[in-house]
């Protein structure tokens, strides 16, 4: 059992804290809001993540997991301090490190025993050295510390599984002993551990996210070519993905990537590259393709409907992907803005993201079911592929719409079946219909 402090109780911090407690450690999670801490003690979580509520409750009751707003309480006995605060995009696309800076200074002032400071936030290359400088500048006691970069690779929606079953653990530090000590904390997970230097570990995280975003933009570009030439991108992806050198993951053509990581991380790496004399032309193309993907949907629907003025458009799903309530950089946001700017009225339903969406998209009508969204609508856009959208009574939906136009933004429906039910079905790169028209 180790004593651990985790700063930040978002998707990464809370999952890290709860899972490390579940592995038998004593974890204190520090965050700035008393309300959040009090709620967490009552089992009310600030985020939605499948399975997290149960694991938080279990470990809180077992007194392995604590919540506080006090850094003093968090750091009092800690041997490891995890920084898991947000690193959002700044105005130029750079990573905003203000939370990390603030956190490092707060830690420094309270260091009373030797600690390993673990950076889990995704940060620009060189930040680990800079965190060490901040600690040295602000520390009051002459205490030894080491900084280890330990980037997180979990996916929202399956975060607990991913934390407990990682493909690898990446640790980067100038202090090999500290990295080894941290590696021991992860031994119950029985996975490959890569120990490297600080900057390389930080770069591994950015390179991984940028590669995944590239894979999605690549298949979206293929989808657009398929659409022009009458091939089906679903089959193309299946054919490509069966090649072990390529692999099937992240080959789903659709409305493009969004969320709290890919958009900001691709932007941040492009920014870091450009400010260090490199020319990140591929990263720029990856972002451009992603943005165009949403514009194409709006354009294709406009061609069908003639105009958006006065039309009712229904959105199925709002979160950037299924099984999360995270609305950060969700494709739905841009879609709504484009639709509203052209005079459409937008309605939407999402199983868990509507509360978050209401803060970002206050002007749309929120419905209590997919059927209510469809009632009298001129078109439906499937935005996030929640499982519950896969088994809907599509006949009922088609009949209830003013005009049964279905834009399948994630290619989850069978074009032929949808057409047989009376839909004017459009997908992403699904080839031609029997009359040679793009689907
Ligand atoms: P989040 O916004 O969900 O959580 C950030 C947390 O930090 C919040 O609880 C916030 O209140 C807290 N915080 C901010 N400043 C603080 C301070 N000074 N003191 C105490 N608490 C503070 O963010 P997230 O999604 O958990 O991401 C955190 C980091 O992990 C980011 O760098 C992100 O890029 C990275 N990451 C995220 C994911 C993901 O899927 N969300 C996956 C891997 C890595």
Boltz pocket constraint, residues with backbone or C-beta under 6 A from the ligand:
constraints:
  - pocket:
      binder: B
      contacts: [[A, 7], [A, 8], [A, 9], [A, 10], [A, 11], [A, 12], [A, 13], [A, 30], [A, 31], [A, 32], [A, 84], [A, 85], [A, 86], [A, 87], [A, 99], [A, 102], [A, 103], [A, 120], [A, 121], [A, 122], [A, 123], [A, 152], [A, 153], [A, 154], [A, 155], [A, 156], [A, 260], [A, 261]]
      max_distance: 6.0
